[in-house]
């Protein structure tokens, strides 16, 4: 009835060219791929940039543009440029135009932007149109206005509006991972439970199969309200176990998935192997909501950082690395308090022991005797100048600080010179909320570009 081809979990991760050709030969109705998410932290949203290399994006996108032209179907990307900010969408538009010129084609491009004006979001918060999700940070109007980028997560309705323009290529700002897959099936009258369930399973390509790195996946809907999951790479097999397990991926409830306008309930879903490769799924149910909400994501500058690294190999210092690091932290903070005209709450110094407990700190459960410990010092301050000053104040401690006053002065190894490495602005997520809309397109802008 309707076929959706998903090349991989995200543009920039590569895809199997032979498997993609099998999908094109099967004549899909749409090619849909995700452009990224918040997986890599708030910096990409805060700066409005992609985490993937432009060269990788261009190469893979050129292949998909050619594939869509061969199949005669639209090509859609959601959350363009990793974060879906307007600047990242424009970056993706520039790449698309560049490829079109090189391929000698003239695609019609629909651009759906999801960036939000912080002042308007602050106003919506004051009007009680914004509700926190579980674990959301405390916010106020000033904190919202401080966000460098805020995006609303589009659902199927906004993607469908872009498809309705008749565009060959649809570049979307921030969307839910599932919306770009569910939109066209819903337009064609596919059962909503099946459309959203298939979209959830297929959001990461062949991650729902036994060979998750193979990438390419075909989802085919039937008229009975079910669908078939079919990974297309050699050696990739979908099983009822691999397919059903994907409801657990990035989801707090294995049976319920919330989307703009309602939620998916897969409590009664059934998974049946058709053969060694394909699985048929049926029984999911879509439950509409009495109000239309979209999730908001926002990021703002949390400070500025300078990072230093030093290596300890002397056995005694390795064995006492935590005490050494604690002593340096205390002494440098004391010196900073005496010598800097800055309030103590405007900066921090943290020393992490790489190879010992850098990942989990006091929660580390494994005990071992490392031969070498790397010490990563993280200085965070309200300004870049203050972070740099504190880094230089910390420098001599990391190079020569002894465990006791009586012993000879040691010397440790800086792997880089200069030792102080400015990271610039660091960001934090400021919004994990939903906003109520009177109309699904209220928070989104749609533009059609002729090339």
matplotlib code that plots the C-alpha trace (Angstrom):
import matplotlib.pyplot as plt

x = [0.0, 2.6, 6.4, 8.9, 12.6, 14.9, 18.6, 20.1, 19.5, 20.9, 22.5, 26.2, 26.4, 26.7, 24.5, 24.9, 24.8, 23.8, 21.0, 19.8, 19.6, 17.5, 15.2, 15.0, 14.3, 11.3, 9.8, 9.3, 6.7, 9.2, 12.7, 13.0, 16.1, 16.8, 19.4, 20.3, 19.1, 20.1, 22.1, 25.5, 24.5, 23.4, 26.3, 25.1, 21.6, 23.2, 25.4, 23.0, 25.5, 25.8, 28.1, 28.7, 31.4, 30.1, 31.9, 30.2, 26.8, 27.2, 28.4, 25.6, 22.9, 24.0, 23.5, 20.0, 19.1, 20.0, 18.2, 15.0, 15.2, 15.5, 12.7, 10.5, 9.6, 10.1, 13.1, 12.7, 15.1, 14.1, 16.1, 18.4, 21.9, 21.8, 19.9, 17.2, 17.9, 17.1, 20.8, 21.4, 18.4, 19.9, 23.2, 21.5, 19.7, 23.0, 24.4, 21.3, 21.5, 25.2, 24.5, 21.6, 23.9, 26.6, 24.0, 22.4, 18.9, 16.3, 14.5, 11.6, 12.6, 10.2, 11.8, 10.0, 11.6, 10.9, 13.1, 11.3, 11.7, 12.9, 10.8, 7.7, 8.4, 8.9, 5.5, 3.9, 5.3, 3.9, 0.5, 0.7, 0.8, 4.1, 4.1, 7.2, 7.9, 9.3, 12.8, 12.5, 14.8, 13.3, 12.7, 11.7, 11.1, 14.7, 16.1, 14.1, 15.1, 18.8, 18.5, 20.6, 18.3, 14.9, 13.2, 9.8, 9.6, 7.3, 5.0, 3.4, 1.1, 3.9, 5.8, 2.5, 2.1, 5.5, 4.7, 1.5, 3.6, 4.6, 8.3, 10.9, 13.0, 11.7, 14.2, 12.7, 13.9, 13.5, 11.0, 10.3, 12.3, 9.1, 7.2, 9.1, 8.2, 4.6, 3.5, 3.1, 1.4, -1.1, -1.8, -2.6, -5.1, -2.9, -4.1, -2.6, -1.5, 0.4, 1.9, 3.3, 4.4, 6.3, 7.8, 9.1, 10.6, 12.1, 13.4, 17.0, 17.0, 18.3, 19.0, 15.9, 17.6, 20.3, 22.9, 22.2, 25.2, 23.8, 21.5, 18.9, 15.3, 12.1, 8.7, 5.7, 2.1, -0.8, -4.6, -5.4, -3.7, -0.4, 3.1, 6.2, 9.7, 12.4, 16.1, 17.7, 21.4, 23.0, 23.1, 20.6, 17.6, 14.6, 13.1, 10.1, 12.6, 14.7, 11.7, 9.7, 12.7, 13.0, 10.1, 12.6, 15.0, 15.1, 11.7, 10.8, 7.7, 8.0, 4.3, 3.5, 5.0, 4.0, 3.8, 2.3, -1.5, -1.7, 0.1, 0.9, -0.2, 1.5, 0.1, -1.8, 0.8, 1.7, 5.0, 5.1, 8.1, 7.3, 10.6, 14.2, 14.4, 11.0, 8.6, 4.9, 3.5, -0.1, -2.3, -0.9, -3.4, -3.3, -5.0, -5.7, -5.2, -7.7, -5.0, -2.1, 1.3, 4.8, 7.9, 10.4, 14.2, 16.3, 20.0, 21.8, 25.4, 26.3, 29.7, 33.1, 35.7, 39.4, 40.8, 44.2, 45.6, 48.6, 49.9, 51.0, 53.2, 55.2, 53.7, 53.4, 51.5, 49.3, 48.4, 47.6, 46.2, 42.9, 44.5, 46.9, 44.1, 42.0, 45.0, 45.6, 41.9, 41.8, 45.0, 44.2, 40.8, 42.3, 44.8, 42.1, 40.0, 43.0, 44.2, 41.2, 38.5, 35.7, 33.1, 33.7, 30.4, 31.4, 33.9, 34.7, 37.7, 37.3, 40.0, 38.9, 41.2, 41.1, 41.8, 40.5, 37.1, 36.6, 33.3, 31.5, 33.5, 32.5, 30.1, 32.9, 32.6, 35.7, 39.0, 42.3, 45.9, 46.5, 50.1, 49.2, 46.6, 45.6, 44.3, 41.8, 41.3, 38.1, 37.8, 34.4, 33.8, 31.3, 33.7, 36.3, 39.0, 38.3, 38.5, 41.8, 43.2, 42.2, 43.7, 47.1, 46.9, 46.3, 49.1, 52.1, 50.2, 49.6, 53.2, 55.1, 52.8, 54.3, 52.2, 54.0, 56.1, 59.2, 59.8, 61.6, 59.6, 58.3, 57.7, 54.8, 54.0, 51.8, 50.7, 50.1, 51.7, 50.2, 48.6, 45.6, 43.1, 40.1, 36.8, 34.9, 31.3, 29.7, 25.9, 23.2, 19.7, 17.2, 13.9, 12.3, 8.7, 5.7, 3.8, 0.1, -0.8, -4.1, -3.1, -0.3, 1.4, 1.3, 4.9, 6.4, 7.3, 7.0, 8.8, 9.1, 12.4, 12.7, 16.2]
y = [0.0, 2.5, 2.0, 4.1, 3.7, 4.6, 4.7, 4.9, 6.2, 9.6, 11.4, 11.3, 7.7, 6.3, 3.7, 0.5, 1.6, -1.8, -2.1, 1.4, 0.3, -2.6, -0.2, 2.1, -0.9, -1.7, 1.7, 3.4, 6.2, 8.3, 8.3, 9.5, 10.1, 11.8, 14.5, 14.3, 14.9, 16.1, 12.9, 14.8, 17.4, 21.0, 22.7, 21.9, 23.4, 26.3, 27.1, 26.1, 23.9, 20.3, 17.7, 15.9, 16.8, 18.8, 16.5, 13.4, 15.1, 16.3, 12.9, 11.0, 13.6, 13.6, 9.9, 10.2, 13.0, 10.9, 7.9, 9.9, 11.2, 7.6, 6.4, 9.4, 10.0, 12.8, 12.9, 14.2, 14.9, 15.8, 17.7, 18.9, 19.8, 17.7, 20.2, 21.5, 25.2, 27.6, 28.2, 24.4, 24.1, 27.0, 25.1, 22.0, 24.1, 25.5, 21.9, 20.8, 23.7, 23.0, 19.3, 20.2, 22.5, 19.8, 17.1, 19.5, 19.1, 21.6, 20.2, 22.0, 22.3, 22.8, 24.2, 23.8, 25.8, 25.2, 27.9, 29.9, 33.5, 33.3, 36.5, 34.8, 31.6, 33.6, 35.3, 31.8, 30.7, 33.7, 32.9, 29.3, 27.7, 25.9, 22.8, 21.1, 17.4, 15.1, 16.2, 19.6, 22.4, 25.3, 28.2, 31.8, 34.4, 35.8, 32.3, 31.6, 34.9, 33.9, 30.9, 31.2, 28.7, 27.3, 24.7, 23.1, 19.5, 19.1, 16.2, 14.5, 17.4, 19.9, 17.4, 16.6, 20.3, 20.4, 17.3, 19.0, 21.6, 18.9, 19.5, 17.0, 17.6, 18.5, 20.0, 20.1, 21.8, 19.9, 17.1, 14.1, 11.1, 9.4, 12.2, 12.1, 8.4, 8.6, 11.7, 10.3, 7.0, 9.0, 11.1, 8.0, 6.7, 4.2, 3.2, 5.7, 3.1, 1.3, 4.5, 5.6, 2.2, 1.6, 5.0, 4.3, 0.9, 2.4, 5.7, 4.3, 2.3, -1.2, -0.7, -2.9, -5.8, -8.3, -6.3, -2.8, -1.1, -2.1, 0.9, 0.5, -0.5, -0.7, -0.3, -1.5, -0.9, -3.1, -2.4, -4.5, -2.0, -3.7, -3.3, -5.3, -4.4, -5.5, -4.7, -4.7, -5.3, -8.7, -10.6, -8.3, -10.1, -8.7, -11.0, -10.4, -9.9, -7.3, -5.4, -5.4, -4.4, -1.0, 0.3, 0.4, 2.6, 6.2, 5.6, 5.4, 3.2, 0.2, 0.4, 4.1, 6.7, 10.3, 12.5, 15.8, 15.3, 12.0, 8.9, 5.4, 2.4, -0.9, -3.0, -5.3, -5.3, -8.6, -9.5, -12.3, -13.6, -13.9, -15.5, -15.2, -11.6, -9.9, -9.3, -8.4, -6.1, -5.3, -4.3, -0.9, 1.8, 5.6, 7.6, 11.2, 14.0, 16.7, 19.3, 19.7, 20.1, 20.3, 19.7, 22.6, 22.3, 25.2, 25.8, 28.7, 29.6, 28.2, 29.7, 29.5, 26.8, 26.2, 22.7, 21.4, 17.9, 16.3, 12.7, 11.0, 7.9, 7.9, 4.9, 6.9, 9.7, 7.3, 5.6, 8.9, 10.7, 11.6, 13.1, 15.0, 16.4, 17.4, 19.2, 21.1, 22.1, 23.4, 25.4, 26.9, 27.9, 29.5, 31.4, 32.5, 33.9, 35.9, 37.2, 37.6, 40.2, 37.8, 36.3, 32.6, 31.5, 32.9, 30.1, 26.4, 24.1, 20.3, 17.7, 14.4, 11.3, 9.7, 5.9, 5.8, 7.4, 10.2, 8.7, 8.0, 9.8, 8.5, 6.0, 4.0, 0.4, -1.1, -1.1, -1.5, -0.2, 1.8, 2.3, 5.8, 8.4, 11.3, 14.3, 16.5, 19.9, 21.7, 25.4, 26.9, 30.6, 33.4, 34.9, 33.4, 35.8, 34.6, 30.9, 31.6, 33.4, 30.5, 28.0, 29.8, 29.9, 26.1, 25.4, 25.3, 23.1, 20.5, 20.5, 20.5, 20.0, 17.6, 15.3, 16.6, 19.7, 17.8, 15.8, 17.0, 18.9, 16.5, 17.2, 15.7, 15.7, 18.1, 16.4, 19.8, 23.2, 25.6, 23.5, 25.7, 24.9, 27.3, 25.6, 28.8, 29.0, 25.8, 25.3, 23.8, 22.6, 25.1, 23.7, 20.3, 21.4, 21.2, 24.1, 24.0, 25.2, 26.4, 25.2, 22.7, 25.2, 28.0, 27.6, 26.6, 28.4, 26.8, 28.1, 26.7, 27.3, 26.8, 25.9]
z = [0.0, 1.1, 1.2, 3.2, 2.6, 5.5, 4.5, 8.0, 11.5, 10.7, 7.8, 8.3, 9.6, 6.1, 4.4, 2.4, -1.3, -2.6, 0.0, -0.9, -4.6, -3.6, -1.9, -4.9, -7.2, -4.9, -5.8, -2.4, -2.0, 0.1, 1.4, 4.9, 7.1, 10.4, 10.6, 14.2, 17.7, 21.2, 21.8, 21.8, 24.3, 24.2, 22.4, 18.9, 19.6, 21.5, 18.6, 15.9, 14.1, 12.9, 14.6, 11.4, 8.8, 5.9, 3.5, 4.9, 4.8, 1.2, -0.1, 1.5, 0.7, -2.9, -3.1, -1.6, -3.9, -6.9, -5.4, -4.9, -8.4, -9.7, -7.6, -8.5, -4.9, -2.4, -0.1, 3.5, 6.3, 9.8, 12.4, 9.7, 10.7, 13.9, 16.0, 13.7, 14.5, 11.6, 11.0, 10.6, 8.2, 6.1, 6.1, 4.8, 2.2, 0.9, 0.6, -1.3, -3.7, -4.2, -5.0, -7.4, -9.3, -9.6, -10.6, -13.1, -11.5, -10.4, -7.4, -5.7, -2.1, 0.9, 4.0, 7.3, 10.1, 13.8, 15.4, 18.1, 19.2, 22.9, 23.7, 22.4, 24.2, 27.4, 26.8, 26.2, 29.5, 31.3, 29.7, 31.1, 27.7, 28.6, 30.8, 32.2, 31.4, 34.0, 35.0, 33.4, 34.8, 36.6, 34.2, 34.3, 31.6, 31.9, 31.5, 28.5, 26.8, 27.5, 25.2, 22.0, 20.2, 20.9, 18.7, 18.7, 17.7, 14.7, 14.3, 11.3, 10.6, 9.9, 7.7, 5.8, 5.2, 3.6, 1.5, 0.3, -1.5, -4.0, -3.3, -4.4, -1.3, 2.2, 4.7, 8.2, 11.3, 14.5, 14.3, 16.4, 15.0, 14.0, 12.3, 9.0, 8.6, 9.8, 7.8, 4.3, 5.4, 7.4, 4.4, 2.4, 5.0, 6.7, 10.2, 12.6, 15.1, 12.4, 11.0, 14.3, 15.4, 12.2, 12.5, 16.0, 14.9, 11.7, 13.1, 13.3, 10.2, 10.6, 14.3, 14.7, 12.9, 13.7, 11.7, 13.0, 11.2, 7.8, 7.9, 5.1, 6.0, 4.1, 5.9, 3.9, 5.1, 4.2, 3.9, 7.0, 9.4, 9.7, 8.3, 7.4, 8.6, 6.0, 6.4, 2.9, 3.5, 3.0, 6.3, 8.0, 9.6, 11.4, 14.1, 16.4, 19.2, 17.4, 16.1, 19.4, 21.4, 19.6, 21.6, 24.5, 22.5, 24.0, 25.5, 29.2, 28.6, 26.3, 25.4, 25.2, 22.9, 23.1, 20.0, 19.1, 19.1, 21.0, 22.0, 20.6, 22.6, 21.5, 24.4, 22.0, 19.3, 17.7, 15.9, 13.4, 11.5, 7.8, 7.0, 8.2, 7.2, 7.5, 10.4, 10.2, 12.9, 13.8, 16.7, 17.8, 18.7, 18.3, 21.0, 20.1, 22.7, 23.5, 23.0, 20.5, 22.2, 20.9, 22.9, 23.2, 23.4, 24.3, 25.1, 26.6, 27.6, 31.0, 31.2, 29.5, 29.9, 29.8, 30.0, 31.0, 30.9, 32.7, 32.9, 36.1, 35.9, 39.1, 41.0, 44.3, 42.6, 40.6, 43.9, 45.5, 42.5, 44.2, 47.2, 44.9, 42.8, 45.9, 47.3, 44.1, 43.8, 47.3, 47.0, 43.6, 44.8, 47.8, 45.7, 43.3, 46.1, 47.3, 44.0, 41.7, 41.9, 41.2, 43.5, 44.4, 42.8, 39.4, 38.7, 39.5, 39.2, 38.8, 38.4, 36.9, 36.9, 33.5, 33.8, 37.3, 37.9, 35.3, 34.1, 37.4, 40.1, 43.5, 42.0, 40.4, 41.5, 39.9, 41.7, 39.8, 40.0, 36.8, 35.6, 34.4, 35.3, 33.2, 35.0, 33.2, 34.8, 33.9, 34.7, 34.3, 34.7, 33.8, 31.3, 28.9, 30.4, 33.9, 32.8, 31.1, 34.1, 36.4, 33.9, 34.1, 37.8, 37.9, 35.4, 37.9, 40.3, 37.6, 36.5, 39.8, 42.9, 45.4, 47.7, 50.8, 51.5, 52.5, 49.3, 46.2, 43.7, 41.0, 37.3, 35.4, 31.7, 29.8, 26.5, 24.9, 24.8, 25.7, 28.5, 28.7, 26.0, 25.8, 25.0, 24.6, 25.6, 27.1, 26.9, 29.0, 28.2, 29.5, 28.2, 28.5, 28.3, 26.0, 24.5, 23.6, 20.1, 18.8, 15.3, 14.4, 12.1, 14.7, 15.8, 12.4, 9.1, 5.7, 2.6, -0.9, -2.8, -6.5, -7.8]

ax = plt.figure().add_subplot(projection="3d")
ax.plot(x, y, z, "-o")
ax.set_aspect("equal")
plt.show()
